[in-house]
Amino acid sequence: MSTKGEHHTVPLSVLLKRESANEKIDNPELIHGQANQSKKGEDFTLVKTECQRVMGDGVTTFSVYGLFDGHNGSAAAIYTKENLLNNVLAAIPSDLNRDEWVAALPRALVAGFVKTDKDFQERARTSGTTVTFVIVEGWVVSVASVGDSRCILEPAEGGVYHLSADHRLEINEEERDRVTASGGEVGRLNTGGGTEIGPLRCWPGGLCLSRSIGDLDVGEYIVPVPYVKQVKLSSAGGRLIISSDGVWDAISAEEALDCCRGLPPESSAEHIVKEAVGKKGLRDDTTCIVVDILPLEKPAASVPPPKKQGKGMLKSMFKRKTSDSSSNIEKEYAEPDEVEELFEEGSAMLSERLDTKYPLCNMFKLFMCAVCQVEVKPGEGVSIHAGSDNCRKLRPWDGPFLCASCQDKKDAMEGKRSSGDRHSSESD
């Protein structure tokens, strides 16, 4: 057992084995399918496979799956579908290796969501959208979400992982407290005579959600800062289900997984949508994306297997075969045989999400806005920590920094400036 501070050297034999199996370990096969039944025509999806992290090499690829459930029109959903990925990638330095790139994603997702919201609101459009945005790089799955669409994972080892948060005010007490502390009001629809009906909503505007992209008319305490969770699967793989609230208002995560078990992704998505609509009718747009993350040698229909088979059998079915002569040292450095949680953060405070406690010193350049990536002249940038409790402890050059426009956005989201100030200052 090594002690803290000691260098732990991986034996050459293990490195050689990893190198020979590298392609299988790092590049699972991804198979997806999607289905939709439309009521309002406000659900949109984004699927981009084999995106190149390093342009031109054809090897360092990742895949993106997004679901955008619009409300009060489709403009916000369409705009976010077309611009969010580029805004996220723009927030990641170009000179990172693979591990650094994956580690940079959680912060870049926050920056990309906020920039997309800010740019859309500047168009003075009043629609909004939920977002569930999934990036798969190797065996690492990164999910960023605002609103009430959800993403779940069933790994080959069994169990269910919820990779997104539900930002409905009705069920999220922490978000209710944040909204009211920032100047919003939370209550049910008053029909007169003291009678209140329906779910909890944010007033003005009457939105049931505490986080979204867009919704200029509701108030800037409805924030675009996403909940982000990042996990690493074992080389046995697993299945992702990404669905709008039309699915989750009708069936549970377990029901969604059970109704399509053993089916390929396309059929699975169709079965999930059919199951949801069959239970409550077509009350809302109902959309589902299913993604199987598979070892190259395994067929799609075998992931995930039935839970009743038990963890021991699951591992024997899916884990990489090792030689009987494998040493204890090689076992010590083996790839993880279950899901590893790498990152999770849901705070709505940008000073906590874009902080300086980050392993990449070049994640946020000194004279670059951490959100919109515009150059900031020396002396004009505002530290992300300005006005916070930690401000006194920081040196003048401690970033990351925001441009004046993004600092204004941050203040509004945190209730330090009334959203009415923004509208009055921008009106003709």
Buried (B, 14 or more C-beta within 10 A) or exposed (E): EEEEEEEEEEEEEBEEBBEEEEEBBBBBBBBBBBBBBEBEEBBBBBBEBEBEBBEEEEEBBBBBBBBBBBBBBBBBBBBBBEBBBEBBBBBBBEEBEBEBBBBBBBBBBBBBBBBBBBBBBEEEBBBBBBBBBBBBBBBBBBBBBBBBBBBBBBBBBBEBBEBBBBBBBBEBEEBBEBBBEBBBEBEBEEEEEEEEEEEBBBBEBEBBBBBBBBBBBBBBBBBBBBBBBBBBBBBBBBBBBBBBBBBBBBBEBEBBBEBBBEBBBBBBBBBBBBBBBEEEEBEBBBBBBBBBBBBEEBEBBBBBBEBEEEBEEBBEBBBBEEEEEEEEEBEEBBBEBBBBEBBBBBEBBBBBBBBBEBEBEEBBBEBBBBBBBEEBEEEEBBBBBBBBEEEEEBEEEBBBBBBEBBBBBBBBBBBEBBBEEBEEEEEE
